[in-house]
Amino acid sequence: MNVIYVGNKPVANYAFVALMMFNGGANEVSIKARGKAISKAVSVAEMVKRLLPGLKVKDIKIGTDELESEDGRRVNVSTIEIVLTK
């Protein structure tokens, strides 16, 4: 499956990558993010849906990853995966 990990770049960059994947023949693209980037991942999915009519949200998965902070503590970080399909 084609996966896009959303981070600090602008929304348009990730949307462009998703468009290239779909135009390159992909039938499914997964957009993944965690923490503060979750809202950006939702924006990416909505932008791609607007630019490519006919796309559907196949699945949305939410969860929690346990990470270790700089000072050694365990921290829970929310995650999201949005699967778009033709």
Backbone bond lengths (Angstrom), bond angles and torsions (degrees), N, CA, C in turn:
res aa  C-N    CA-C-N  psi(-1)  N-CA   C-N-CA  omega(-1)  CA-C   N-CA-C  phi
1 M - - - 1.453 - - 1.527 108.46 -
2 N 1.318 116.07 148.29 1.454 122.53 177.37 1.526 109.07 -83.19
3 V 1.329 116.92 124.64 1.459 121.76 -175.37 1.523 109.82 -121.64
4 I 1.330 115.69 136.09 1.458 122.45 174.68 1.522 106.85 -118.66
5 Y 1.335 116.04 123.17 1.461 121.42 177.05 1.524 108.32 -97.48
6 V 1.323 116.97 116.27 1.456 122.01 -176.51 1.522 109.33 -85.82
7 G 1.338 114.82 133.61 1.460 120.97 -179.45 1.515 111.35 -137.76
8 N 1.345 116.35 -123.10 1.464 121.67 -171.88 1.524 115.07 -93.44
9 K 1.315 118.54 -8.85 1.461 120.83 -177.98 1.528 110.20 -73.01
10 P 1.346 116.57 164.27 1.476 119.73 178.06 1.534 112.10 -63.90
11 V 1.317 115.62 153.75 1.467 122.82 -179.10 1.525 110.62 -55.49
12 A 1.317 117.20 -41.64 1.465 121.24 -176.37 1.532 111.80 -60.40
13 N 1.319 118.11 -34.30 1.467 120.73 178.95 1.528 111.02 -61.30
14 Y 1.322 116.50 -46.46 1.467 120.88 -179.24 1.527 111.10 -69.31
15 A 1.343 116.81 -37.62 1.462 120.43 177.97 1.526 110.14 -63.81
16 F 1.341 117.04 -39.91 1.463 121.32 178.68 1.524 110.52 -61.89
17 V 1.320 117.09 -42.54 1.472 120.93 178.64 1.526 110.10 -62.02
18 A 1.321 117.16 -43.53 1.465 120.73 178.86 1.528 110.62 -62.62
19 L 1.336 116.94 -43.21 1.463 120.50 178.31 1.525 110.77 -60.84
20 M 1.320 116.91 -42.10 1.462 120.79 178.56 1.531 110.94 -62.83
21 M 1.318 116.83 -38.59 1.469 120.22 178.53 1.525 110.92 -63.72
22 F 1.346 116.09 -47.05 1.467 119.43 179.92 1.527 110.77 -65.79
23 N 1.321 118.10 -41.96 1.463 121.27 179.38 1.527 111.33 -68.92
24 G 1.319 117.06 -22.17 1.458 121.63 177.67 1.516 113.28 -84.35
25 G 1.325 117.41 1.32 1.454 120.43 175.46 1.514 115.71 111.48
26 A 1.326 117.74 -1.46 1.465 119.62 179.54 1.530 110.12 -69.08
27 N 1.312 116.51 139.59 1.467 121.58 176.49 1.516 111.87 -96.62
28 E 1.343 115.41 -15.93 1.461 120.15 -176.19 1.521 109.05 -145.66
29 V 1.343 116.08 137.50 1.462 121.50 176.01 1.524 107.67 -133.09
30 S 1.323 115.80 133.53 1.456 122.28 179.05 1.524 108.86 -106.44
31 I 1.327 116.53 128.34 1.461 122.75 178.70 1.521 106.89 -109.72
32 K 1.338 116.77 118.10 1.452 121.26 -175.83 1.524 110.54 -118.67
33 A 1.335 115.92 144.41 1.463 121.36 176.83 1.516 109.12 -157.08
34 R 1.329 114.15 163.22 1.463 118.74 173.44 1.518 109.63 -144.45
35 G 1.328 114.54 156.92 1.461 120.43 178.28 1.518 112.94 65.28
36 K 1.337 114.87 -134.57 1.461 121.16 -175.67 1.528 113.33 -66.66
37 A 1.316 118.08 -17.26 1.469 121.72 -178.39 1.527 112.74 -81.35
38 I 1.327 118.25 -4.51 1.465 120.86 -177.63 1.527 110.94 -60.09
39 S 1.314 118.07 -45.16 1.468 120.01 -179.17 1.523 110.79 -64.20
40 K 1.328 117.43 -33.10 1.460 121.21 177.71 1.529 110.44 -68.00
41 A 1.335 117.46 -37.30 1.463 121.39 178.14 1.532 110.58 -63.73
42 V 1.319 116.66 -40.11 1.467 120.53 177.67 1.527 109.40 -63.77
43 S 1.332 117.28 -41.92 1.465 121.31 178.27 1.522 111.27 -62.73
44 V 1.330 116.90 -40.16 1.468 121.24 177.85 1.525 109.94 -60.55
45 A 1.325 116.79 -48.23 1.470 121.01 -179.10 1.527 110.87 -60.34
46 E 1.321 117.09 -43.27 1.465 120.56 -179.34 1.527 111.35 -67.00
47 M 1.325 117.39 -39.21 1.461 120.74 179.17 1.525 110.68 -64.61
48 V 1.326 116.55 -44.20 1.467 120.31 -179.67 1.519 110.52 -64.47
49 K 1.328 116.99 -40.09 1.468 120.50 178.07 1.522 111.36 -62.55
50 R 1.337 116.83 -37.25 1.461 120.73 178.50 1.534 111.45 -68.99
51 L 1.334 116.78 -37.75 1.461 121.20 -176.40 1.528 113.27 -79.26
52 L 1.322 116.89 -26.55 1.467 121.53 178.58 1.529 109.64 -122.14
53 P 1.317 116.85 87.28 1.467 119.14 179.48 1.536 110.41 -57.95
54 G 1.288 116.01 143.07 1.456 120.32 -179.75 1.514 113.51 102.22
55 L 1.325 117.59 -13.97 1.464 119.70 175.89 1.514 109.48 -72.33
56 K 1.309 115.32 148.40 1.466 120.89 178.78 1.519 109.48 -130.20
57 V 1.312 115.38 153.29 1.462 120.73 172.96 1.521 106.44 -84.61
58 K 1.319 116.40 110.72 1.462 121.27 -178.24 1.521 110.96 -78.38
59 D 1.336 116.05 -39.76 1.464 119.47 -174.85 1.523 109.78 -158.94
60 I 1.318 115.70 148.36 1.458 122.47 171.74 1.517 106.79 -130.43
61 K 1.324 115.57 122.99 1.461 120.73 179.32 1.525 108.58 -117.68
62 I 1.317 115.81 134.29 1.459 120.26 175.51 1.520 108.65 -121.07
63 G 1.311 114.90 153.20 1.456 118.33 -178.84 1.514 111.19 -168.06
64 T 1.325 114.83 -167.01 1.456 122.06 -179.36 1.516 109.23 -138.02
65 D 1.338 115.61 132.55 1.465 121.69 172.45 1.518 107.88 -105.83
66 E 1.315 115.82 142.10 1.462 120.06 176.22 1.525 107.82 -101.10
67 L 1.331 116.19 119.32 1.460 122.05 -178.41 1.522 109.95 -117.21
68 E 1.325 114.80 163.46 1.459 119.44 176.08 1.522 108.32 -103.56
69 S 1.336 117.24 125.71 1.458 121.17 -179.53 1.526 110.15 -77.28
70 E 1.331 116.02 174.17 1.461 121.22 -177.80 1.522 112.63 -61.24
71 D 1.326 116.13 -31.19 1.467 119.06 -179.20 1.532 112.69 -91.87
72 G 1.338 117.08 11.69 1.455 120.80 173.66 1.514 115.93 91.41
73 R 1.329 117.56 -2.63 1.475 119.96 179.35 1.524 110.07 -79.62
74 R 1.320 116.56 155.02 1.465 122.71 175.30 1.529 107.59 -88.09
75 V 1.347 116.60 131.12 1.454 121.93 -177.26 1.525 108.54 -127.23
76 N 1.327 116.69 136.04 1.458 121.47 175.71 1.521 109.46 -90.70
77 V 1.339 116.02 132.13 1.456 121.77 179.77 1.528 107.91 -125.79
78 S 1.339 116.40 129.56 1.459 121.27 179.00 1.522 110.88 -69.85
79 T 1.347 116.29 148.17 1.462 121.59 178.25 1.520 110.13 -131.54
80 I 1.341 115.01 157.76 1.466 120.82 174.55 1.518 108.77 -142.91
81 E 1.317 115.79 146.29 1.460 122.51 171.83 1.519 107.20 -133.90
82 I 1.337 115.67 123.00 1.460 122.03 179.25 1.522 107.29 -113.65
83 V 1.318 117.17 120.54 1.463 121.38 -179.06 1.528 108.42 -104.29
84 L 1.345 115.59 118.34 1.453 122.34 176.26 1.517 108.88 -101.57
85 T 1.324 116.37 142.73 1.452 121.29 179.93 1.519 110.90 -139.58
86 K 1.340 114.61 153.74 1.481 119.91 177.72 1.499 110.65 -74.63
